[in-house]
Structures are given as C-alpha cells and as structure tokens.
Amino acid sequence: MATRSRRADRADIILDAAEALLRRSEHRSLTIDAVAAEAGLSKGGVLHHYASKDALIGALAARKVARMRDGIAEKLAAQPQGPAAQPLALVAQGRELYAEECGFPDALLLAAVENPEALAGFRAFLADQLARMETIGDRPGAGHALVFGILGLMLARSLGFHRIEGAELARLFDALEAQARAVAE
C-alpha cells in the first residue's frame, strides 16, 4: 500500500511540475526533460509514470477536468438548493479558477495542439455542463451562453487576448452571477 501511495505522490509531483511550467511559460517549454528538472526527478522517473509527452498531457488535462468537476460539485453542495444552484456553482468555480491562474485553459490548449485525444474528458465534461444548463429557466440558450461566456473568458486570458484584473474582474463575475440568477428564473 505504501508503494502505491508513493507512486501516486510522485505522479502528482510530476503533474505539479508540468502545471508550474505551463504557468510560467508557453506550452513549447513543456518537455519531459523540463518536467523532470522542475520535479527534481530523472527523465526516466517521469517516463516511468508517463510513458510519453502525450500521456503526460492526457493526465494533465484529465486532472484539470477532475478539479473543475470537483470544484463545481463542492460549490453546488454549498449553494441553497433551487434552480439557480447549478449556474451559480459554475460561476463561482469560474471565478475561483480565473483568480487562481491554475492553468486550466492552458492545459486544454496544450492538449488541443499536441494531443487532441486528451480532450475527450473535457468534451464529456462540457457536454454534461451544457445538458445541465439546458433545462434551467425558460430562456432557451441562456444557460449555454453562461457556460461559453465563462469558458471564453478563461481562454481569452490564456491566449493573451485580454487580461482582466481587480475591480473590473469583480464586476464581470458579479455580472455573470446576476446572469446565473436570471437564467434560473
């Protein structure tokens, strides 16, 4: 059991190192050698856990999707139950991810460029979110607009189109929260 735990810890250390590289620089710097150096491991140590860069990218994308799904579930559990709970949880998670600069969209962009198959989990997650938002409220498309608005905001930052900070960011997420409430009416 201790071996399995140590193996999982090392896999997390490798993914943490990959995330750190993504936060600091462009995706081109994400190589097995760079991840190994960042993690303080040998290249063989990284390859023991992730047999290729594609496998590493797939694990990184899967980890980001799992964190997003878990974060939404946590926020949903904390919301007063009702029709607005799901959209408010989505906005709250989007606000948190944008503020944390967790590399969520960066990992997805890297997967889109270098390993599109790694996006299968995100596609399933997005389809699930869209399905949940489709039945909320009586304004067709409003829930989907909210989902894509949050995703677009994150991608715009990752692509360097526009970075929103401070009061402007707070106003934007407050507006998204108001939209989430309106979607549920």
N, C-alpha and C positions, 0 to 999 in steps of 0.2 A: 504493500500500500504506500509506503514512504517513497518508493521509486516512482510510482505513478504520480504522486503529488509533486515530487521534484521535477519530473518531466513536464507536468503542466505548468509549474512555475517557470521553467526555462522557456517554454513556448510563449508564455506571457511576456517574459523579459524580451524575447525576440520581437514580438509584436509591438511592445512599448518602444523599442528602439526604432522600428520601422515608422511608427507614428511620429516619433521625435524628428526623424529625418524629413518626413513629409511636412511637418510644421515649419521647419527651418529653411527648406529649400524646395526647388522644383522636383517633380517626380523623377526626373532623369537621374538624380543622385541616389535613388533607391536601388542599390545593387546588393547582392549577397555579401560582398566584401564590406561595403559601407555599413550594412546592418550588423554584421559580425563585429566590426570595430566599435560601433555605437553600443552594442550589447556587452562588449568585453568578452566575446567568445571567439573561438576559431571559426573559420569558414565552414569547416566540417561539422562543428557544433550546430551551426544554423541549418546546414543541409541535412543533418540528422533529423531535425524536426520538420523542415520544409524542403522537400527534395528538389525544388526549383524556385525560381523567382515567381513563376505563375502560381505555384502552390502557396507561396508567401502572400502574394497579392490576394488570392482567393480567401485565405484565412483572415487577412486584414479587413477585407470587405465584409466577410461574414461576421467578424467581431463588431464592426461598426453597426451593422444592421441589428444584431442582437442587442447592443447597447441602446439603440434608438427604440426598438420594440419594448425593451425592459423599462426604459425611461417613460415612455408613453403609458405603459401599464401602471407604473408607480404613480404617475400624476393622475391617471384616471381613478385609481383607488382613493386618492386624496380629494377628488372633486365631489361636491354634493351630487348625488345621482340625479339624472334627468337628461333631457335631450341635448343640453349644452355640454355635458361632461366630456364626450369624445372630442369635439372640436377644441374645447378649452385645454384638454390634456395635450393635444397635438401642438397648439400654440405655445404652451408652457415648455414643452420639450424643445421646440424650435428655438425659443428664446434662450434656453439654457445652452443648447449646442452652439448657437451663434456666439454667445458670450464666452464660452469656454475655449473656442477655437480648437475643438477636438479633432479636426481633420476629417470629419465625417464626409463632406463632399469631396475632399482631396482624395481620399481612398477610393471613392466611387469613380472619380475622373481617371485615376490611375488604372483602375480595373477596366474602364471603358476603352482606354487606349491600348493597354498591354495584355489584358486577359478578359475579353468581353463575357466569357462564360461565367466569370466570377460575379457577374451582376445578377445571376438568376435569383439569388436570395433577396436582393434589393427589389427586383421586379415583383416578386411574390409579396414582399412587404408593402410596396406601393399599391399593388392591386388590392390587398387587404384594406389598406387605409382608404382607398377610393371607394371600395364597396361599403365600408362603414359610414363614410360621409355621404354616400348617395341617398341613403334613406333618412337623413336628418333634415328636418324642416320641410317646408313646402315650396322652396325656391330651387327648381332644378338647376344644377350646375354650381350652386353657391358653395357647397362643401368641397367640390373638386377644385374650384378656384382658390379656396383657402389652402388646400394641400399643395397645389402648384405654386401659389404665392410664397409659401414658406420655403419650398424646395428651390425656387428661383432666387430668392434672397440669398440663400446659402451658396448656391452655385455662382452667383454674381460676385460674391466675395472671393471664392476660391479661384475664379478665373481672372480676378483682378479688375473687373469692370467697375466696381464701386464698393467702397468700404464704409459702412455706417457705424457710428460710434456715439457714445454719450446720450445726450438728450434726444438727438434725432433717432437713435436706435430705440430708446424707450418709447417715444411717440409712435414709431412704426409698429412695434409689438403691441402697444396699447390699442392701436387701430385694428390690428389683426385679432386681438382678443375681443374687441367690440364686434368685429365681423363674425367671430366664432359664436358669440351670443346671438347675433342676428340670424345666423344660419339655422339655429335651433328653434327659432320662433315660428 
